[in-house]
Amino acid sequence: MIILEQPNDNIFSFILVYGIISKKTIKIEKFKKNNFITSFLNLIEKITVNTKYEIKENFVFYPGDIYGGKDIHDCLVYNISMYIIPLLILAPFTKKEMQITFTGITNNRQTSIDMIRLAYLKVLKDFGVENIEIKILKRGFEPEGKGEVFFRCGNVEFLNNIEKSREEKLIKIRGMVVGSKINSSIPHSLIELIKDGVTNFTENVKVYTDLRTSTSSGPSPGYQLILYAEGKKTFYFSEELGDERLCSSLVTKAIDDLIKSIKNSESYDVKVLPLVFTFLALTSHNVSEIRIRKIGEDCKIILNYLKIFFSYRYSFKREEKNKIINSFGNGYRNIYRTIK
């Protein structure tokens, strides 16, 4: 049994996933339940078999077997991404292909479902998980949400090792303006401002729109600006939710945040490193290599939990402002996958 202190909700969901994969019972003392925790535990029960837990003064989690399959899940007032990100870790190791339709918020100030589709799925594909998709059936802005997202992920026997130790140049910058029930002048202004603001970095710039009507969105109006920069194997991003700020202020903030992401990142955007390191811990015993520049506080916590649950080992060597990470996985294999 692993005894832990209660972390924030995002880390809590990672811990449950680690417990399921490692088959280790978890105890969290002086536990405080909330609606997200209850909802996420309900989701875990849907996609596993024989998972049990107790919530009294302490929380005790007894992991079951990963199954997968088809289901639906209401994310209440929470961002759907809060559920899908930890699910990306479990989904490749199911017995049956996972197909889940989520309802809830697709866009607020947390990671949008658009960035899960654009950035996080790239991480899975790097590790050999190819049969995966996210479809935004209905866009749901806060506060009322009522968006709808279809998530599907096929299973694999094991994760591939990766080698991404070379520095890369950026090739292109892309933008997206997503919205629901907004004046058409807003996306037009944002597109022109984006193009004017990033052409100093590269002339390879395109901006797309995804504007939904009442039939393909929830009741709340809203819009969001998404920027991402790509190299041959790298991807960095920023997001800004539309509010009372002028369009020019929104674009300036998004560009500044994208530049910050590029400066703080190397092989992967610093924001996706918790997922990257989790997969690195589960690859074969062969060495994987990535370049990093900075590790966020959440990622430091995740690295500690990876050591606790999987005895994860890595070493690094400094290279000017960067570090080359040599990672040693634990050789995890999908014991539930049906051999065809």
C-alpha positions as CSV (number, residue, x, y, z in Angstrom):
1,M,0.0,0.0,0.0
2,I,1.2,3.5,-0.9
3,I,0.3,6.2,1.6
4,L,0.2,9.7,0.2
5,E,-1.0,13.2,1.1
6,Q,-3.9,14.6,-0.9
7,P,-2.7,16.5,-4.0
8,N,-4.7,18.9,-6.2
9,D,-7.4,17.4,-8.5
10,N,-5.3,17.2,-11.6
11,I,-2.5,15.3,-9.8
12,F,-5.0,13.1,-8.0
13,S,-6.3,11.8,-11.3
14,F,-2.8,10.9,-12.3
15,I,-2.2,9.1,-9.0
16,L,-5.3,6.9,-9.6
17,V,-4.1,6.0,-13.1
18,Y,-0.7,5.1,-11.7
19,G,-2.3,2.9,-9.1
20,I,-4.3,1.0,-11.7
21,I,-1.3,0.4,-14.0
22,S,1.0,-0.6,-11.2
23,K,-1.7,-2.6,-9.4
24,K,-0.8,-0.8,-6.1
25,T,-3.3,0.1,-3.4
26,I,-3.4,3.8,-2.5
27,K,-4.2,5.4,0.8
28,I,-4.7,9.2,1.2
29,E,-5.0,10.4,4.8
30,K,-7.3,13.2,5.9
31,F,-9.1,13.0,2.6
32,K,-11.4,15.8,1.3
33,K,-13.9,14.8,-1.3
34,N,-15.3,17.1,-4.0
35,N,-17.6,16.8,-7.0
36,F,-14.8,16.3,-9.5
37,I,-13.2,13.5,-7.5
38,T,-16.6,11.7,-7.2
39,S,-17.2,12.2,-11.0
40,F,-13.7,11.0,-11.9
41,L,-14.0,7.9,-9.7
42,N,-17.3,7.2,-11.4
43,L,-15.5,7.3,-14.8
44,I,-12.7,5.0,-13.5
45,E,-15.4,2.5,-12.5
46,K,-16.9,2.5,-16.0
47,I,-13.6,1.6,-17.8
48,T,-12.2,-0.8,-15.2
49,V,-13.3,-4.1,-13.7
50,N,-13.4,-4.8,-9.9
51,T,-12.0,-1.3,-8.9
52,K,-13.1,-0.5,-5.4
53,Y,-12.5,2.4,-3.0
54,E,-13.5,3.6,0.5
55,I,-14.0,7.2,1.4
56,K,-14.2,7.9,5.2
57,E,-11.7,10.0,7.1
58,N,-9.1,8.4,4.7
59,F,-9.4,7.4,1.1
60,V,-8.3,3.9,0.1
61,F,-8.2,2.9,-3.6
62,Y,-8.1,-0.7,-4.7
63,P,-7.3,-0.8,-8.4
64,G,-9.0,-3.3,-10.7
65,D,-8.3,-4.4,-14.2
66,I,-8.3,-2.0,-17.2
67,Y,-11.1,-2.9,-19.6
68,G,-12.0,0.1,-21.8
69,G,-15.1,-0.3,-24.0
70,K,-17.9,2.1,-25.0
71,D,-19.5,4.5,-22.6
72,I,-20.7,8.1,-22.0
73,H,-19.7,10.4,-19.2
74,D,-21.1,13.7,-18.0
75,C,-18.3,16.0,-16.8
76,L,-20.7,18.3,-14.9
77,V,-19.3,21.8,-14.6
78,Y,-15.7,20.7,-15.3
79,N,-13.5,20.9,-18.4
80,I,-13.6,17.7,-20.4
81,S,-9.8,17.9,-20.7
82,M,-9.5,17.2,-16.9
83,Y,-10.9,13.7,-17.6
84,I,-9.2,13.0,-21.0
85,I,-5.6,13.9,-20.0
86,P,-5.3,11.1,-17.4
87,L,-7.3,8.8,-19.6
88,L,-4.6,9.2,-22.3
89,I,-2.3,7.2,-20.0
90,L,-4.8,4.3,-19.4
91,A,-6.3,4.1,-22.9
92,P,-3.5,2.4,-24.7
93,F,-3.5,-0.4,-22.1
94,T,-7.1,-1.5,-22.3
95,K,-8.5,-4.9,-23.2
96,K,-11.2,-3.4,-25.5
97,E,-10.8,-0.3,-27.6
98,M,-11.9,2.7,-25.5
99,Q,-14.7,4.8,-27.0
100,I,-16.2,7.4,-24.7
101,T,-18.5,10.4,-25.4
102,F,-18.0,13.2,-22.9
103,T,-20.4,16.1,-22.2
104,G,-19.3,19.3,-20.4
105,I,-17.1,22.3,-21.0
106,T,-14.7,22.2,-24.0
107,N,-13.3,25.7,-23.6
108,N,-12.5,27.8,-20.5
109,R,-9.2,28.9,-18.9
110,Q,-7.9,25.4,-18.5
111,T,-6.4,23.4,-21.3
112,S,-8.9,23.3,-24.1
113,I,-10.1,20.1,-25.9
114,D,-8.6,21.6,-29.0
115,M,-5.1,21.5,-27.6
116,I,-5.7,17.9,-26.4
117,R,-6.4,17.0,-30.0
118,L,-3.6,19.1,-31.5
119,A,-0.8,18.7,-28.9
120,Y,-1.4,15.8,-26.5
121,L,-2.4,13.3,-29.2
122,K,1.0,14.0,-30.9
123,V,2.7,12.7,-27.7
124,L,0.8,9.4,-27.9
125,K,1.7,9.0,-31.6
126,D,5.4,9.6,-30.8
127,F,5.2,6.6,-28.4
128,G,3.5,4.4,-31.0
129,V,-0.2,4.9,-30.1
130,E,-1.5,5.7,-33.6
131,N,-5.1,4.6,-33.6
132,I,-6.5,7.5,-31.6
133,E,-8.9,10.4,-32.3
134,I,-10.9,13.2,-30.7
135,K,-14.0,14.7,-32.3
136,I,-15.6,17.9,-31.0
137,L,-19.2,17.1,-31.8
138,K,-20.5,20.2,-29.9
139,R,-18.5,23.1,-28.5
140,G,-19.3,24.1,-25.0
141,F,-18.0,27.3,-23.5
142,E,-18.2,28.1,-19.8
143,P,-20.2,28.6,-17.7
144,E,-23.0,26.3,-19.0
145,G,-20.8,24.0,-21.1
146,K,-23.0,21.3,-22.6
147,G,-20.4,20.5,-25.2
148,E,-19.9,17.0,-26.5
149,V,-16.6,15.3,-27.3
150,F,-16.0,11.8,-28.7
151,F,-12.7,10.1,-27.6
152,R,-11.4,6.9,-29.1
153,C,-8.1,5.1,-28.5
154,G,-7.0,1.7,-29.7
155,N,-4.8,-0.5,-27.5
156,V,-1.1,-1.4,-27.9
157,E,1.1,-4.1,-26.5
158,F,3.8,-1.7,-25.4
159,L,5.1,1.9,-25.8
160,N,7.9,2.7,-28.2
161,N,11.1,4.3,-26.9
162,I,11.8,7.8,-28.3
163,E,14.9,9.7,-29.3
164,K,14.4,13.5,-29.6
165,S,17.7,14.9,-28.5
166,R,18.4,17.2,-31.4
167,E,17.7,20.9,-31.4
168,E,15.1,21.9,-34.1
169,K,14.2,25.1,-35.9
170,L,10.6,26.2,-36.1
171,I,9.0,25.8,-39.5
172,K,5.5,27.3,-39.2
173,I,3.1,29.1,-36.9
174,R,-0.6,28.3,-37.0
175,G,-3.6,29.9,-35.3
176,M,-7.1,28.9,-34.6
177,V,-10.1,31.1,-33.6
178,V,-12.8,28.9,-32.1
179,G,-16.2,30.4,-31.1
180,S,-19.8,29.9,-30.5
181,K,-22.6,32.5,-31.1
182,I,-20.2,35.5,-31.6
183,N,-20.2,38.5,-34.0
184,S,-18.3,37.6,-37.2
185,S,-16.2,40.8,-36.8
186,I,-14.3,39.2,-33.8
187,P,-12.6,36.3,-35.7
188,H,-11.8,38.6,-38.6
189,S,-10.0,41.1,-36.3
190,L,-8.2,38.3,-34.5
191,I,-7.0,36.7,-37.8
192,E,-5.5,40.0,-39.1
193,L,-3.9,40.8,-35.7
194,I,-2.3,37.3,-35.5
195,K,-0.8,37.5,-39.0
196,D,0.6,41.0,-38.3
197,G,2.0,39.8,-34.9
198,V,3.9,36.7,-35.9
199,T,5.3,37.4,-39.3
200,N,8.5,38.5,-37.7
201,F,9.1,34.9,-36.7
202,T,8.2,33.2,-40.0
203,E,6.3,33.9,-43.1
204,N,4.7,30.4,-42.9
205,V,1.6,31.5,-41.1
206,K,-2.0,30.3,-41.4
207,V,-5.0,30.9,-39.2
208,Y,-8.1,28.8,-39.2
209,T,-11.6,29.2,-37.7
210,D,-14.1,26.9,-36.1
211,L,-17.2,28.9,-35.5
212,R,-20.3,27.0,-34.2
213,T,-24.0,27.8,-34.4
214,S,-26.6,27.0,-31.9
215,T,-27.1,23.5,-33.3
216,S,-23.4,22.5,-32.8
217,S,-22.7,24.2,-29.5
218,G,-24.0,24.7,-26.0
219,P,-26.0,27.7,-24.7
220,S,-23.0,29.9,-23.6
221,P,-21.5,32.2,-26.2
222,G,-17.7,32.6,-26.2
223,Y,-14.5,32.5,-28.2
224,Q,-10.9,31.4,-27.8
225,L,-7.6,32.1,-29.5
226,I,-5.1,29.2,-30.0
227,L,-1.6,29.7,-31.3
228,Y,0.9,26.9,-32.0
229,A,4.4,26.8,-33.5
230,E,5.8,23.6,-35.1
231,G,9.2,22.2,-36.1
232,K,9.6,18.9,-37.8
233,K,9.1,17.0,-34.5
234,T,8.3,19.8,-32.0
235,F,5.1,21.6,-31.0
236,Y,4.6,24.6,-28.7
237,F,1.3,26.3,-28.0
238,S,-0.6,29.0,-26.1
239,E,-4.3,29.8,-25.5
240,E,-6.3,32.8,-24.6
241,L,-10.0,32.8,-23.7
242,G,-12.0,35.7,-25.0
243,D,-13.2,38.2,-22.4
244,E,-13.7,41.9,-22.0
245,R,-10.2,42.7,-23.3
246,L,-9.6,44.2,-26.7
247,C,-8.8,41.8,-29.5
248,S,-5.3,43.4,-29.8
249,S,-4.6,42.7,-26.1
250,L,-5.8,39.1,-26.4
251,V,-3.5,38.5,-29.4
252,T,-0.5,40.2,-27.7
253,K,-0.9,38.0,-24.6
254,A,-1.2,34.8,-26.8
255,I,1.9,35.7,-28.7
256,D,3.8,36.5,-25.5
257,D,2.8,33.2,-24.0
258,L,3.8,31.3,-27.2
259,I,7.2,32.9,-27.1
260,K,7.5,32.0,-23.4
261,S,6.6,28.3,-24.2
262,I,9.2,28.2,-26.9
263,K,11.9,29.6,-24.6
264,N,11.0,27.2,-21.7
265,S,10.7,24.1,-23.9
266,E,12.7,21.9,-26.2
267,S,11.6,18.5,-27.4
268,Y,8.1,19.0,-26.0
269,D,6.1,22.0,-24.7
270,V,6.8,22.2,-21.0
271,K,3.0,22.0,-20.4
272,V,2.8,18.4,-21.7
273,L,5.9,17.1,-19.9
274,P,3.8,15.3,-17.1
275,L,2.3,13.1,-19.8
276,V,5.7,12.7,-21.6
277,F,7.5,11.6,-18.5
278,T,4.7,9.2,-17.6
279,F,5.0,7.4,-20.9
280,L,8.8,7.5,-20.6
281,A,8.5,5.6,-17.3
282,L,6.4,2.9,-19.0
283,T,8.6,2.3,-22.1
284,S,11.0,-0.6,-22.5
285,H,14.3,-0.9,-20.5
286,N,16.1,0.6,-23.5
287,V,17.2,4.2,-23.2
288,S,15.0,7.1,-24.5
289,E,16.3,10.6,-24.9
290,I,14.6,14.0,-24.9
291,R,15.8,17.6,-24.5
292,I,14.2,19.8,-21.9
293,R,14.9,23.3,-20.7
294,K,12.5,23.8,-17.7
295,I,10.3,21.6,-15.5
296,G,7.2,23.0,-14.0
297,E,6.1,22.4,-10.4
298,D,3.4,19.9,-11.3
299,C,5.9,18.0,-13.4
300,K,8.3,17.8,-10.4
301,I,5.5,16.3,-8.3
302,I,4.7,13.8,-11.2
303,L,8.3,12.7,-11.4
304,N,8.3,12.0,-7.6
305,Y,5.1,9.8,-8.0
306,L,6.6,8.0,-11.0
307,K,9.5,7.0,-8.8
308,I,7.2,5.8,-6.1
309,F,4.9,3.8,-8.3
310,F,7.2,2.6,-11.0
311,S,10.8,3.0,-9.6
312,Y,11.3,5.4,-12.5
313,R,15.0,6.2,-13.3
314,Y,16.5,8.9,-15.4
315,S,19.7,10.8,-15.7
316,F,20.6,14.1,-17.4
317,K,23.6,16.0,-18.8
318,R,23.7,19.7,-19.1
319,E,24.1,21.3,-22.5
320,E,24.3,25.1,-22.3
321,K,20.7,26.1,-21.3
322,N,19.3,22.7,-21.9
323,K,19.4,19.2,-20.4
324,I,19.5,15.9,-22.3
325,I,17.4,13.4,-20.4
326,N,18.3,9.7,-20.6
327,S,15.3,7.8,-19.5
328,F,15.0,4.2,-18.4
329,G,11.5,2.7,-18.6
330,N,10.1,-0.2,-16.6
331,G,9.2,-2.3,-19.5
332,Y,5.4,-2.2,-19.0
333,R,3.3,-4.4,-21.3
334,N,-0.4,-4.5,-21.8
335,I,-1.4,-7.7,-20.1
336,Y,-5.1,-7.2,-21.0
337,R,-4.7,-6.9,-24.8
338,T,-6.3,-9.7,-26.7
339,I,-3.9,-11.3,-29.1
340,K,-5.3,-11.3,-32.6
